[in-house]
């Protein structure tokens, strides 16, 4: 009979360090911070510095995961829909029109995906919401400080950070996120997160209220039509969830179906009245800008309609076909529409995989939010509303913070409502 060799004390100490809850909490905040401040970091230390940070985080996340592998539940570990979409993006390197750029972009995309999976597997939903809250507070406060410095103290733009210095005119401001629309999206995610912290009493009430005031102020100063319109949708979704959570279990399915029908009707009405809505939001200039971008994209898509041109994430303006599309923004280029961007880069197959992934993630998150008693389950659902709605006017959902946040919500929803987990439980019951 073989006897197990005792482990060296140093190995045990290292495993305890990487497996400690304190280390995983700090690493989670660092991951979220690196993704949220990616543009800020890239402008300060360059792409090499940002990639070094992300690579180090992957190594640390791998060590932490291995140290805590026994605590991770393996049934329904990763959603198949997520694997299909990421896999299709990865194999697009074989037919890409810019293979080396696609290879580098896939590695970058995969890095953010791995970090998102780590956060979702290691931390509980309330811990994740708290980590997002802490990072968002720092990012919004830093944005406000830099805007005060630029717009009030020196009265000059900080061009290397894309800050235009418009605070004295009450905006629009950009913060550390490059554009007013991106600042608006971040402020909306922050509002959802801070309300969750307030409702779950996970932080002190004065801090939660102060954080909400800060996020609301940054949203207002962004003067982002995209964020203002999304705010209305998020408010309606929150009201719908509030009502559903108070309906009895027997009647909940009926109300869910009725809500779906109402959503379709309201969406159709909003489309029919899109012109007055756009005018009310003062978004005609934003729409004109996007149409200048979308029209050439629609001409390029049919050239590789099924498989796409190849994954790129952030556009490379020195590569075809992106060099033939007009530059309509002062920040790293994108399609300003996540769904159209996926269609261009990954074709109809990739778009179908993406829409399926988005639909499954949102349905699972919505069902959890309406069924579970704890308010923290509303956080992924409402954050997804922010990401999916703004995805019609921005592509930030496909990269860095947007993609990391989506992956976290996707994996958490899949683990809670996984058909593989339910199948495994049913099989055990019959054995």
KESE-696629 format. One record per atom (N, C-alpha, C): residue in one letter; x, y, z. Coordinates in pm, whole numbers, padded with zeros to 5 digits, always signed. Each point is the difference from the previous one (the first is absolute). Layout:
! KESE-696629
AXYZ...
***
This chain:
! KESE-696629
X+00084-00117+00000X-00084+00117+00000X+00090+00125+00000X-00025+00087-00099X+00081+00122-00008X-00053+00105+00095X+00091+00072+00058X-00038+00105+00093X+00020+00137-00066X-00093+00087+00024X+00008+00134-00058X+00112+00080+00066X+00084+00058-00084X+00112+00078+00050X-00051+00131+00060X+00052+00038+00118X-00042+00127+00059X+00047+00118-00086X-00082+00100-00010X+00034+00117-00080X+00095+00091+00076X+00083+00066-00076X+00096+00092+00059X-00075+00118+00062X+00042+00046+00118X-00069+00114+00064X-00007+00125-00088X+00104+00021-00083X-00001+00118-00088X-00112-00010-00103X-00022-00122-00053X-00108-00021-00097X-00135+00028+00064X-00017-00049+00122X-00125+00023+00072X-00022+00149+00027X+00107+00070+00035X-00011+00143+00027X-00039+00077-00127X+00061-00038-00113X-00033+00066-00127X-00145-00027-00039X-00043-00124+00017X-00138-00035-00034X-00098+00074+00090X+00031+00010+00127X-00088+00074+00091X-00007+00148-00036X+00112+00055-00046X+00003+00142-00037X-00088+00025-00122X+00022-00077-00107X-00078+00021-00122X-00145-00044+00015X-00026-00090+00093X-00136-00047+00020X-00078+00076+00105X+00059+00101+00060X-00068+00073+00107X-00109+00091-00058X-00111+00015+00071X-00107+00090-00046X+00047+00144-00017X+00091+00044+00085X+00050+00138-00009X+00074+00021-00131X+00081-00100-00042X+00073+00014-00126X-00095+00002-00118X-00100-00090-00002X-00095-00003-00111X-00082+00128-00005X-00033+00058+00116X-00074+00127+00002X+00083+00112-00059X+00128+00009+00039X+00088+00104-00053X+00024-00020-00150X+00018-00125-00041X+00023-00029-00141X-00123+00035-00083X-00118-00029+00052X-00124+00034-00071X-00011+00149-00023X+00027+00079+00102X-00005+00146-00014X+00104+00048-00101X+00118-00059+00003X+00105+00040-00094X-00039-00033-00143X-00060-00116-00021X-00045-00040-00134X-00104+00098-00052X-00099+00030+00082X-00105+00093-00041X+00060+00138-00028X+00091+00043+00087X+00063+00130-00017X+00081+00008-00128X+00074-00106-00033X+00080-00001-00122X-00089+00005-00124X-00111-00073+00003X-00092+00002-00114X-00070+00135-00012X-00044+00055+00113X-00071+00128-00002X+00091+00114-00042X+00123-00002+00045X+00094+00107-00031X+00095-00033-00114X-00039-00090-00089X+00090-00046-00106X+00046+00114-00090X-00094+00087-00042X+00039+00112-00085X+00092+00096+00075X-00031+00027+00125X+00082+00086+00084X+00141-00057+00014X+00009-00130+00029X+00130-00064+00016X+00077-00003-00131X-00071-00027-00109X+00067-00007-00130X+00058+00134-00041X-00071+00108+00032X+00051+00133-00032X+00117+00040+00090X+00003-00053+00123X+00108+00035+00093X+00126-00084-00021X-00017-00131-00016X+00117-00089-00005X+00011-00077-00130X-00090+00026-00094X+00008-00065-00130X-00060-00139-00001X-00014-00054-00120X-00057-00134-00015X+00087-00106+00067X+00131+00017-00007X+00090-00099+00061X-00025-00009+00150X-00014+00115+00065X-00026+00000+00144X-00134-00061+00034X-00104+00034-00078X-00133-00056+00025X-00001-00152-00018X+00065-00046-00107X+00005-00144-00025X+00079-00072+00109X+00105+00062+00050X+00077-00060+00110X-00088-00013+00125X-00080+00103+00028X-00090-00006+00116X-00101-00113-00016X-00062-00009-00118X-00101-00103-00022X+00061-00140+00003X+00121-00014-00057X+00066-00130+00003X+00033-00043+00142X+00046+00095+00081X+00027-00031+00141X-00126-00040+00073X-00110+00068-00029X-00128-00033+00065X-00047-00140-00038X+00024-00040-00125X-00037-00137-00040X+00079-00103+00077X+00130+00025+00016X+00085-00093+00077X-00048-00009+00144X-00027+00114+00062X-00047+00002+00139X-00136-00067+00013X-00088+00026-00098X-00133-00061+00003X+00009-00152-00014X+00091-00046-00084X+00019-00145-00017X+00049-00063+00129X+00097+00062+00065X+00051-00053+00127X-00108+00001+00108X-00077+00107+00004X-00108+00008+00098X-00106-00106-00026X-00034-00020-00127X-00102-00100-00034X+00049-00141+00037X+00125-00030-00031X+00055-00132+00033X+00001-00022+00151X+00031+00105+00075X+00004-00012+00146X-00139-00022+00058X-00105+00045-00072X-00137-00013+00051X-00085-00093-00087X+00066-00086-00077X-00072-00086-00094X-00100-00091+00068X+00027-00040+00123X-00090-00093+00069X-00131+00067+00041X-00004+00132+00000X-00122+00070+00041X-00089+00036-00118X+00047-00025-00124X-00076+00037-00120X-00089-00116-00041X-00127+00030-00023X-00096-00102-00044X+00015-00019-00151X+00013-00126-00044X+00035-00024-00139X-00120-00027-00091X-00117-00033+00053X-00115-00021-00087X-00043+00132-00060X-00015+00002-00133X-00041+00123-00067X+00100+00112+00019X+00129-00037-00003X+00104+00097+00033X-00002+00121-00092X+00003-00022-00130X+00003+00110-00096X-00115-00014-00098X-00066+00109-00034X-00110-00006-00097X+00052-00034-00139X-00065-00097-00065X+00042-00042-00133X-00012+00116-00099X-00103+00083+00015X-00019+00113-00092X+00120+00095+00003X+00058+00020+00117X+00119+00085+00011X+00119-00065-00069X+00017-00130+00021X+00112-00072-00063X-00011+00001-00151X-00124-00012-00052X-00020+00001-00145X+00040+00135-00059X-00045+00109+00064X+00031+00132-00055X+00150+00029+00007X+00061-00025+00115X+00143+00025+00013X+00078-00092-00094X-00044-00124-00014X+00066-00093-00091X-00008+00045-00145X-00116+00052-00042X-00015+00048-00137X+00090+00121-00024X+00009+00088+00098X+00091+00115-00012X+00144-00049-00013X+00035-00105+00075X+00137-00052-00002X+00035-00062-00135X-00090-00082-00056X+00033-00068-00126X-00012+00092-00120X-00054+00121+00021X-00006+00095-00112X+00140+00041-00045X+00102-00032+00079X+00137+00032-00039X+00038-00073-00129X-00065-00113-00029X+00036-00080-00118X-00047+00064-00130X-00109+00078+00002X-00047+00064-00122X+00007+00153+00009X+00056+00051+00106X+00005+00145+00019X+00077+00068-00112X-00043+00122-00032X+00070+00080-00099X+00121+00070+00060X+00019-00014+00132X+00112+00063+00073X+00038-00097+00112X+00062-00112-00038X+00016-00114+00091X+00079+00033+00126X+00113+00072-00014X+00079+00027+00119X-00074+00092+00097X-00072+00095-00055X-00080+00088+00085X-00111-00078+00069X-00061-00094-00072X-00105-00083+00059X+00057-00089+00109X+00117-00057-00024X+00062-00086+00101X+00025+00079+00129X+00058+00118-00013X+00024+00082+00119X-00128+00041+00068X-00103+00034-00078X-00128+00042+00057X-00070-00116+00070X+00013-00120-00056X-00061-00118+00062X+00066-00030+00134X+00133+00013+00005X+00071-00020+00127X-00046+00102+00104X-00012+00124-00041X-00046+00107+00089X-00143-00026+00045X-00086-00038-00095X-00140-00032+00028X-00009-00119+00096X+00081-00102-00026X+00001-00117+00087X+00051+00031+00139X+00095+00092+00010X+00052+00040+00131X-00109+00062+00086X-00075+00094-00058X-00109+00063+00073X-00108-00103+00035X-00026-00094-00092X-00099-00104+00026X+00040-00087+00118X+00125-00041+00004X+00050-00083+00110X-00012+00073+00133X+00035+00128+00000X-00008+00079+00123X-00146+00012+00046X-00093+00019-00095X-00141+00006+00036X-00050-00131+00057X+00043-00111-00059X-00039-00132+00050X+00051-00021+00141X+00125+00041+00024X+00057-00014+00135X-00085+00075+00103X-00033+00125-00029X-00079+00080+00093X-00134-00067+00028X-00064-00050-00106X-00133-00060+00016X+00005-00130+00080X+00106-00078-00015X+00007-00131+00066X+00044+00010+00146X+00086+00094+00028X+00061+00005+00132X-00082+00082+00100X-00070+00104-00048X-00070+00091+00090X-00152-00018-00011X-00069+00020+00112X-00146+00000+00000X-00052+00128-00066X-00130-00001-00034X-00058+00116-00068X+00010+00126+00084X-00026-00008+00129X+00009+00118+00086X+00143+00048+00010X+00096-00092+00003X+00140+00039+00004X+00043+00068-00130X-00054-00050-00111X+00031+00060-00130X-00058+00141-00008X-00125+00016+00042X-00062+00133-00002X+00078+00098+00087X+00045-00047+00116X+00079+00086+00088X+00133+00038-00064X+00064-00095-00067X+00127+00029-00066X-00020+00102-00111X-00105-00019-00080X-00030+00098-00104X-00027+00137+00062X-00073+00003+00110X-00032+00126+00065X+00125+00074+00045X+00093-00071+00063X+00123+00064+00048X+00081+00058-00116X+00011-00077-00108X+00079+00047-00115X-00069+00117-00070X-00132-00009-00016X-00073+00107-00067X+00006+00130+00079X-00003-00007+00132X+00012+00121+00083X+00133+00070-00027X+00107-00078-00003X+00133+00059-00023X+00009+00058-00141X-00051-00073-00100X+00010+00045-00139X-00080+00128-00024X-00121+00007+00055X-00081+00121-00018X+00060+00118+00076X+00052-00025+00121X+00063+00108+00076X+00124+00051-00073X+00081-00092-00054X+00119+00042-00076X-00041+00079-00124X-00105-00044-00066X-00049+00073-00118X-00042+00141+00036X-00071+00015+00111X-00045+00133+00042X+00120+00089+00037X+00097-00056+00067X+00120+00076+00038X+00074+00050-00125X+00018-00087-00099X+00069+00038-00123X-00080+00102-00079X-00132-00013+00000X-00084+00098-00068X+00009+00136+00068X+00005+00003+00132X+00016+00127+00074X+00136+00061-00032X+00103-00084-00001X+00135+00048-00031X+00005+00059-00141X-00061-00070-00097X+00005+00043-00139X-00092+00117-00027X-00124-00008+00046X-00100+00099-00038X-00006+00122+00088X+00055-00007+00123X-00010+00112+00093X+00138+00056+00036X+00092-00087+00041X+00129+00048+00051X+00091+00050-00111X+00015-00079-00107X+00090+00044-00108X-00075+00046-00124X-00129-00029-00006X-00086+00042-00111X+00061-00037-00135X+00039-00126-00011X+00059-00050-00124X-00027-00150-00008X-00018-00054-00120X-00027-00144-00012X+00122-00084+00032X-00024-00121+00047X+00105-00101+00016X-00013-00095-00118X+00061+00036-00111X-00027-00071-00125X+00045-00145+00005X+00108-00030+00072X+00048-00138+00004X-00097-00092+00075X-00091+00057+00079X-00103-00078+00067X-00138+00023-00061X-00005+00073-00112X-00125+00032-00071X-00095+00084+00085X+00051+00069+00101X-00081+00088+00084X-00001+00139-00063X-00119+00051-00032X-00011+00126-00074X-00006+00122+00090X-00017-00020+00131X+00001+00113+00093X-00126+00085-00007X-00117-00064-00008X-00125+00073-00014X-00079+00010+00131X+00063-00026+00111X-00074-00002+00126X-00058+00137+00034X+00073+00106-00031X-00048+00135+00032X-00128+00033-00077X-00021-00067-00113X-00123+00018-00079X-00102-00109+00031X+00023-00072+00112X-00087-00110+00043X-00009-00111-00105X+00113-00028-00064X+00012-00114-00089X-00021+00037-00146X+00012-00103-00085X+00017-00140+00038X+00143-00032+00046X+00009-00091+00096X+00129-00044+00051X+00022-00146-00038X+00125-00044+00006X+00035-00136-00042X+00060-00083+00113X+00055+00065+00102X+00068-00076+00104X+00120-00073-00057X+00030-00115+00057X+00116-00079-00046X-00042-00103-00103X-00121+00013-00056X-00055-00105-00086X-00003+00036-00147X+00052+00117-00039X+00018+00030-00141X-00112+00078-00066X-00125-00037+00024X-00114+00068-00060X-00109+00023+00104X-00088+00094-00029X-00110+00026+00092X-00097-00117+00006X-00017-00069-00113X-00091-00115+00001X+00053-00113+00087X+00130-00023-00007X+00057-00105+00084X-00006+00037+00147X+00023+00128+00031X-00017+00044+00138X-00144-00020+00045X-00095+00030-00087X-00140-00019+00034X-00034-00146+00028X+00056-00090-00082X-00023-00144+00021X+00056-00044+00135X+00123+00043+00031X+00062-00036+00127X-00081+00057+00116X-00048+00123-00014X-00081+00061+00106X-00128-00079+00022X-00061-00051-00105X-00121-00081+00014X+00029-00131+00073X+00108-00068-00039X+00040-00122+00071X+00026+00032+00147X+00061+00115+00025X+00028+00041+00138X-00129+00024+00077X-00098+00064-00061X-00128+00025+00069X-00067-00132+00038X-00002-00095-00093X-00058-00132+00031X+00076-00065+00114X+00133+00010-00003X+00083-00064+00102X-00019+00067+00136X-00003+00132+00003X-00015+00071+00127X-00139-00020+00061X-00102-00007-00085X-00135-00031+00052X-00002-00140+00060X+00069-00094-00065X+00009-00137+00054X+00069+00000+00135X+00108+00075+00012X+00070+00009+00129X-00091+00061+00106X-00077+00100-00038X-00090+00066+00095X-00110-00094+00045X-00060-00072-00096X-00112-00090+00033X+00045-00121+00080X+00120-00050-00027X+00050-00118+00071X+00074+00037+00129X+00016+00130+00025X+00068+00049+00120X+00141-00058+00013X+00067-00013-00114X+00134-00057+00001X+00107+00104+00031X-00036+00128-00006X+00091+00107+00043X-00081+00099+00084X+00069+00091+00062X-00069+00098+00083X-00089+00090-00086X-00116+00034+00054X-00099+00076-00076X+00053+00135-00050X+00072+00080+00081X+00052+00127-00053X+00093-00018-00120X+00082-00106+00002X+00090-00025-00112X-00079-00037-00124X-00103-00084+00016X-00083-00041-00113X-00072+00120-00061X-00056+00086+00084X-00073+00117-00050X+00096+00098-00067X+00117+00022+00062X+00099+00087-00062X+00047-00053-00135X+00016-00132-00010X+00040-00062-00126X-00107+00020-00107X-00126-00013+00039X-00110+00022-00093X-00003+00143-00051X+00022+00094+00089X+00003+00141-00040X+00114+00024-00100X+00117-00058+00027X+00114+00014-00090X-00032-00058-00138X-00056-00122-00004X-00033-00064-00127X-00105+00079-00077X-00103+00050+00070X-00104+00079-00065X+00058+00130-00056X+00091+00063+00076X+00064+00122-00047X+00082-00024-00126X+00077-00109-00001X+00082-00031-00118X-00088-00035-00120X-00112-00067+00024X-00093-00030-00109X-00057+00128-00059X-00040+00093+00087X-00056+00127-00048X+00104+00081-00076X+00124+00006+00053X+00104+00080-00064X+00050-00063-00130X-00020-00131-00017X+00041-00064-00125X-00084+00051-00117X-00125+00039+00031X-00093+00049-00103X-00007-00096-00118X-00003-00129+00033X+00001-00106-00101X-00142-00041-00036X-00044+00025-00123X-00133-00045-00041X-00016-00152+00010X+00107-00072-00030X-00005-00147+00009X-00027-00043+00144X+00071+00061+00095X-00017-00036+00140X-00136+00045+00053X-00047+00118-00042X-00130+00048+00046X-00112-00092-00047X+00005-00041-00126X-00101-00092-00051X+00006-00134+00069X+00122-00049+00025X+00016-00129+00069X-00050+00009+00143X+00020+00115+00064X-00048+00019+00137X-00151-00022+00009X-00073+00049-00099X-00146-00019-00001X-00034-00148-00009X+00071-00073-00086X-00026-00143-00016X+00034-00075+00129X+00113+00035+00063X+00039-00065+00125X-00101+00027+00110X-00050+00124+00007X-00101+00034+00101X-00127-00082-00020X-00042-00016-00126X-00119-00081-00028X+00024-00147+00034X+00121-00049-00031X+00033-00139+00033X+00002-00020+00151X+00054+00095+00074X+00002-00010+00146X-00140+00000+00057X-00088+00084-00055X-00139+00003+00046X-00070-00132-00030X+00028-00057-00118X-00061-00129-00036X+00048-00110+00095X+00130+00000+00032X+00052-00099+00093X-00061+00017+00139X-00015+00124+00040X-00060+00029+00131X-00140-00061+00009X-00076+00014-00108X-00134-00057+00000X+00001-00152-00006X+00087-00057-00084X+00004-00145-00015X+00042-00070+00129X+00090+00061+00074X+00048-00063+00123X-00108-00006+00107X-00108+00074-00020X-00110+00000+00098X-00121-00079-00048X+00011-00063-00116X-00108-00084-00051X+00019-00143+00051X-00108-00066+00030X+00007-00137+00049X+00060-00092-00106X+00060-00110+00044X+00068-00092-00092X-00095-00057-00104X-00126-00024+00038X-00096-00058-00094X-00034+00096-00114X-00001+00129+00028X-00040+00098-00099X+00120+00064-00071X+00120-00036+00043X+00120+00067-00054X+00018-00028-00149X-00026-00123-00044X+00019-00032-00141X-00095+00083-00088X-00124+00015+00045X-00096+00080-00075X+00049+00144-00014X+00051+00058+00110X+00049+00136-00004X+00127+00014-00082X+00084-00103-00001X+00121+00003-00083X-00037+00006-00148X-00098-00083-00039X-00044+00000-00140X-00063+00135-00036X-00082+00053+00091X-00061+00130-00025X+00104+00110-00012X+00105-00006+00084X+00107+00099-00005X+00076-00010-00131X+00023-00123-00047X+00068-00018-00128X-00081+00060-00114X-00131-00025+00000X-00086+00058-00104X-00001+00152+00006X-00004+00053+00122X+00002+00145+00016X+00132+00059-00048X+00111-00068+00030X+00132+00047-00044X+00007+00006-00152X-00051-00104-00066X+00000-00002-00147X-00085+00114-00055X-00117+00022+00061X-00088+00108-00046X+00064+00137+00019X+00061+00020+00117X+00066+00128+00027X+00119+00021-00094X+00074-00109-00025X+00113+00010-00093X-00045+00038-00139X-00110-00061-00046X-00054+00033-00133X-00047+00145-00005X-00065+00045+00109X-00047+00139+00004X+00117+00098+00002X+00105-00036+00075X+00118+00087+00006X+00068+00009-00136X+00003-00112-00073X+00058+00003-00135X-00083+00087-00094X-00132-00011+00012X-00087+00082-00084X+00014+00148+00031X+00027+00031+00127X+00013+00141+00042X+00146+00037+00022X+00091-00062-00072X+00142+00019+00025X+00045+00144-00027X-00058+00065-00099X+00042+00137-00031X-00027+00096+00114X-00123+00008+00053X-00021+00089+00114X+00079-00040+00125X+00024-00131+00019X+00079-00044+00115X+00144+00048-00014X+00055-00013-00121X+00137+00046-00025X+00012+00150+00022X-00101+00074-00047X+00002+00146+00020X-00012+00036+00147X-00083-00075+00074X-00017+00030+00143X+00129-00023+00076X+00079-00097-00043X+00127-00030+00066X+00116+00083-00056X-00031+00087-00096X+00104+00081-00066X+00109-00091-00058X-00045-00107-00063X+00094-00102-00047X+00012-00002-00152X-00052+00102-00068X+00006-00001-00146X+00144+00004-00050X+00086+00078+00069X+00141+00006-00040X+00068-00135+00022X-00032-00066+00112X+00056-00133+00029X-00043-00100-00106X-00127+00006-00040X-00051-00093-00101X+00066+00025-00135X+00016+00128-00037X+00063+00033-00127X+00142-00053-00003X+00072+00016+00111X+00137-00049+00010X+00005-00151-00021X-00092-00071+00063X-00001-00146-00011X-00040-00047-00139X-00092+00070-00063X-00039-00037-00136X+00116+00014-00097X+00087+00099+00023X+00119+00015-00083X+00093-00120+00014X-00008-00066+00114X+00084-00117+00028X-00068-00128-00047X-00130-00012+00026X-00070-00125-00028X-00020-00024-00150X-00017+00105-00077X-00024-00019-00144X+00115-00070-00070X+00126+00044+00017X+00110-00077-00062X+00016-00140+00060X-00033-00017+00127X+00007-00133+00059X-00098-00095-00069X-00121+00050-00030X-00100-00083-00066X+00043-00037-00142X+00085+00083-00061X+00052-00033-00133X+00111-00104+00007X+00074-00002+00112X+00111-00094+00015X-00045-00137+00048X-00108-00007+00076X-00045-00126+00057X-00029-00106-00105X-00070+00031-00111X-00030-00105-00098X+00121-00064-00065X+00116+00065+00004X+00120-00056-00061X+00047-00125+00074X-00026-00009+00130X+00030-00120+00080X-00118-00022+00096X-00116-00015-00056X-00122+00006+00080X-00013-00117+00096X+00040-00119-00038X-00021-00118+00084X+00103-00010+00112X+00127+00017-00033X+00107-00022+00098X+00060+00128+00057X-00023+00115-00066X+00053+00125+00049X+00144+00025-00045X+00049+00120+00028X+00134+00039-00040X+00107-00052+00096X-00039-00040+00120X+00095-00045+00101X-00010+00085+00125X+00018-00062+00115X-00014+00073+00127X+00111+00102+00016X-00035+00120+00048X+00099+00105+00022X-00023+00073+00131X-00123-00002+00055X-00028+00075+00123X+00009+00149-00027X+00100+00067+00059X+00027+00139-00035X+00045+00007-00146X-00059+00087-00077X+00036+00012-00140X+00143+00049-00017X+00064-00050-00106X+00133+00046-00040X-00016+00083-00126X+00017+00132+00013X-00026+00089-00113X+00106-00011-00110X+00110-00073+00026X+00102-00019-00102X-00023-00125-00083X-00107-00073+00030X-00028-00126-00070X-00129+00012-00081X-00002-00062-00119X-00128-00010-00071X-00086-00105+00069X-00131+00016+00007X-00080+00104-00066X-00019+00125+00084X+00057+00001+00122X-00030+00111+00093X+00059+00133-00048X+00106-00007-00082X+00059+00123-00050X-00090+00068-00104X-00099-00074-00050X-00093+00056-00097X-00127+00053+00065X-00013-00016+00132X-00118+00047+00073X+00036+00132+00066X-00082+00103-00015X+00035+00132+00054X+00016-00002+00152X+00099+00075+00048X+00024+00013+00144X-00093+00109+00053X-00100-00040+00078X-00100+00095+00047X+00013+00028+00149X+00102-00055+00064X+00019+00022+00144X+00147+00026+00028X+00025+00061+00116X+00138+00035+00036X+00067-00108+00084X-00072-00109+00028X+00052-00109+00083X+00021-00123-00085X+00061-00108+00055X+00018-00122-00078X-00127-00042-00071X+00012-00025-00130X-00116-00018-00086X-00074-00130+00030X-00129+00004-00026X-00085-00118+00011X-00120+00021-00092X-00087-00099-00007X-00117+00010-00085X-00113+00078+00063X+00014+00042+00126X-00105+00072+00072X-00133-00073-00004X+00006-00130-00008X-00117-00088+00008X+00056-00140+00018X-00018-00058+00117X+00063-00130+00030X-00048-00109-00095X-00127+00003-00035X-00058-00106-00084X+00048+00013-00144X+00002+00123-00052X+00051+00022-00136X+00150-00027-00006X+00070+00033+00108X+00144-00025+00007X+00030-00150-00005X-00077-00078+00074X+00017-00146-00003X-00029-00054-00138X-00104+00052-00064X-00035-00043-00135X+00114+00026-00097X+00062+00118+00009X+00111+00033-00088X+00119-00091+00025X+00033-00024+00126X+00122-00073+00033X-00016-00151-00005X-00119-00051+00036X-00019-00145+00012X-00111-00054-00088X-00061+00083-00082X-00099-00046-00095X-00132-00041+00063X-00086-00059-00082X-00132-00042+00047X+00011-00110+00106X+00099-00088-00015X+00018-00106+00099X+00035+00059+00136X+00093+00092+00001X+00039+00065+00125X-00114+00082+00058X-00075+00068-00086X-00113+00081+00049X-00106-00090+00064X-00028-00114-00065X-00098-00094+00058X+00048-00053+00135X+00129-00033+00009X+00055-00048+00127X-00006+00108+00106X+00026+00124-00039X-00001+00111+00095X-00141+00029+00050X-00096+00004-00092X-00138+00026+00038X-00052-00111+00090X+00034-00125-00032X-00040-00111+00086X+00061+00010+00138X+00128+00036+00006X+00069+00018+00128X-00066+00111+00082X-00027+00111-00064X-00063+00114+00068X-00138-00036+00051X-00079-00067-00085X-00137-00036+00038X-00001-00096+00118X+00082-00104-00005X+00003-00098+00109X+00046+00064+00130X+00102+00084-00009X+00051+00065+00121X-00105+00090+00063X-00067+00079-00083X-00099+00093+00055X-00121-00074+00057X-00047-00104-00070X-00117-00076+00048X+00031-00065+00134X+00116-00062+00011X+00039-00063+00127X+00009+00103+00111X+00065+00113-00028X+00018+00102+00102X-00135+00060+00041X-00087+00022-00096X-00132+00057+00030X-00083-00095+00085X+00002-00128-00035X-00075-00098+00078X+00052-00008+00143X+00131+00001+00015X+00058-00001+00135X-00042+00124+00078X+00005+00116-00065X-00034+00124+00068X-00146+00002+00043X-00087-00062-00078X-00143+00002+00033X-00038-00109+00099X+00084-00103+00013X-00034-00114+00089X+00066+00010+00137X+00125+00043+00003X+00074-00001+00126X-00042+00116+00089X+00000-00023+00130X-00045+00102+00093X+00104+00110+00021X+00128-00037-00004X+00103+00099+00023X+00009+00098-00116X+00009+00129+00032X+00006+00103-00104X+00129-00008-00081X+00103-00063+00054X+00127-00004-00071X-00012-00069-00135X-00100-00090-00015X-00018-00069-00128X-00053+00094-00107X-00050+00117+00038X-00043+00098-00099X+00120+00071-00064X+00115-00004+00067X+00117+00072-00052X+00043-00051-00138X+00020-00132-00021X+00041-00043-00134X-00105+00032-00107X-00128-00016+00033X-00104+00024-00099X-00002+00146-00045X+00007+00093+00095X-00006+00141-00034X+00129+00048-00066X+00114-00054+00041X+00126+00033-00067X-00004-00048-00145X-00057-00118-00022X-00014-00051-00137X-00091+00090-00083X-00105+00054+00059X-00086+00094-00072X+00083+00119-00048X+00086+00053+00087X+00088+00111-00039X+00088-00040-00118X+00065-00116+00009X+00094-00042-00104X-00070-00029-00132X-00113-00070+00006X-00067-00042-00123X-00067+00117-00072X-00056+00094+00076X-00065+00115-00063X+00105+00094-00060X+00103+00030+00075X+00105+00088-00054X+00076-00068-00113X-00010-00133-00010X+00064-00072-00109X-00053+00040-00137X-00119+00062-00006X-00054+00046-00127X+00064+00131-00046X+00072+00067+00088X+00063+00128-00035X+00149+00005+00034X+00051-00102+00069X+00141-00007+00036X+00047-00145-00012X+00129-00018-00028X+00058-00135-00008X+00083-00036+00122X-00007+00082+00104X+00084-00021+00118X-00032-00130+00072X-00116-00057-00026X-00037-00127+00061X+00093-00113-00044X+00068+00017-00113X+00082-00108-00058X+00143+00002+00049X+00039+00101+00075X+00141+00012+00040X+00010+00037+00147X+00106-00043+00061X+00044+00041+00134X-00111+00000+00104X-00031+00115+00060X-00094+00001+00111X-00138-00051-00040X-00048+00042-00116X-00130-00047-00045X-00005-00151-00015X+00103-00057-00064X+00003-00145-00021X+00024-00074+00131X+00088+00051+00085X+00025-00062+00130X-00130-00007+00081X-00073+00111+00003X-00125+00005+00075X-00102-00097-00057X-00009-00006-00133X-00093-00094-00063X+00036-00144+00033X+00128-00035-00007X+00043-00136+00029X-00034-00037+00145X+00023+00093+00093X-00032-00026+00140X-00149-00030+00015X-00086+00083-00060X-00145-00023+00009X-00040-00129-00069X+00063-00030-00113X-00032-00121-00076X+00032-00126+00081X+00120-00006+00055X+00042-00120+00074X-00081-00016+00128X-00025+00110+00072X-00080-00009+00122X-00141-00049-00030X-00062+00051-00104X-00136-00044-00036X+00000-00145-00043X+00102-00041-00074X+00006-00139-00046X+00017-00098+00116X+00078+00037+00099X+00022-00089+00115X-00127-00014+00083X-00081+00106+00005X-00123-00006+00079X-00113-00071-00074X-00004+00017-00133X-00107-00060-00081X+00061-00078-00116X+00075-00102+00030X+00066-00080-00102X-00080-00127-00027X-00028-00026-00129X-00071-00124-00033X+00087-00122+00027X+00133+00015-00009X+00089-00113+00030X-00003-00033+00149X-00007+00104+00082X-00009-00021+00145X-00131-00068+00037X-00110+00045-00063X-00129-00062+00026X-00002-00145-00048X+00064-00026-00116X+00005-00137-00053X+00079-00091+00093X+00114+00053+00051X+00082-00080+00092X-00077-00033+00127X-00074+00097+00052X-00078-00023+00122X-00110-00103-00024X-00063+00008-00117X-00105-00097-00034X+00057-00141-00015X+00116-00011-00059X+00062-00130-00019X+00037-00063+00135X+00054+00082+00089X+00036-00051+00133X-00125-00047+00074X-00111+00071-00017X-00122-00036+00069X-00055-00136-00045X+00025-00033-00128X-00052-00128-00051X+00097-00114+00019X+00122+00028+00039X+00099-00108+00019X-00019-00069+00136
***
